[in-house]
Amino acid sequence: MNRIRLSKRFAARKSQLGQGMTVALVAIGAIGVYSAFGHTVQDQMTAITNGLAGNGGAANTADQAANTEAQTATTDSNQKLGLDTFTKNVKDQ
């Protein structure tokens, strides 16, 4: 009887072993997305949370900021990058 209880405990632990790693990988992925997309994602998340909180004006402001950041990112991605324009690119950031 006691042996059956122990085997059930071990079986339950084995099914939960990988869950901590999954949470860690999701967290690292989220950090990577925030780092890659920067202010655009942050402004969109601000707009979503303000909208859910009922702050319509703040949500609209954050949405406009996200659109501005997205346009800036598009403009920056279309620029020529190279050593000849390196100092200009550093000053713009």
N, C-alpha and C positions, 0 to 999 in steps of 0.2 A: 504494500500500500504506500509506504513511504517512498519507495523507489519510483513509483508512478508519478508522484507529486514533483520529485526532483527533475524527472525527465520533461515534464510539462514546463517547468520554470526555464530550463535550458533551451527548449524549443522556442519559447516566447522571446528570450534574449537574442537568439540567433536571427529572428526576423526583424529585430530593431537595430542590428549592428550597423547597417549602412545608412541609417537616417541622418546621423550627425554629419557625415561626409556630404550627403545630398544638400543639406541646409548650408553648409560651408561653400559648396560650389555655386549654389544660387546666389549667395551673398557676394561672392567674388565676381560673378557675372554681372550683378547689378552695379557693383562698383565700377567695373569696366565700362558698362554702358554710360553711366554718369560721367566718367572721365572722357570717353570718346565724344559724346555729344554735348557735354558741358552745359552752358547756360540755357540752351534751348530746352532740354529735358527738364531742368530745374524750374524754368518759368512755366512749362506746361504742367508740371506737378503742382506748382503753386496755384495755377488757375483751377485745376481740378479740386484741390482741397478747399480753396475759397468758395468755389461753386457749391460743393457739398455742405459747407458751413453756412451758406446763405448770403455770402458777401459778393453780390453780383458785380458791384463796381470794382472791387479788388480783383475779381476773376477776369473781368474784361481788360484791366490794366496788365495783368500777368500774361494774358493771351496775346495782347499787342506786343509786349516785350519778347515773348517767344517767337512771334512772327519776325520781329526786327532781328533777333539773334539768328534765326534761320536764314534770312536774307543776307546778313553779314557773312555767315558761314558759306553760303553759295558764292558770294562775290570773292571771298578769300580762296575758295577752292578752284576758281577759274583763273587765278593769277599765276603767272609764270614763276616757278621756284628754281633757284639756282644760286650759285655763289655770287653772281653779279648783283642779285637783288636781296642778298642775305640781310644786310644791315637795315634796309627799308622794312623788311618783314619783321625784324625784331622790334623796331620802333613802333610798328603798328599794333603790336600786341601789348 
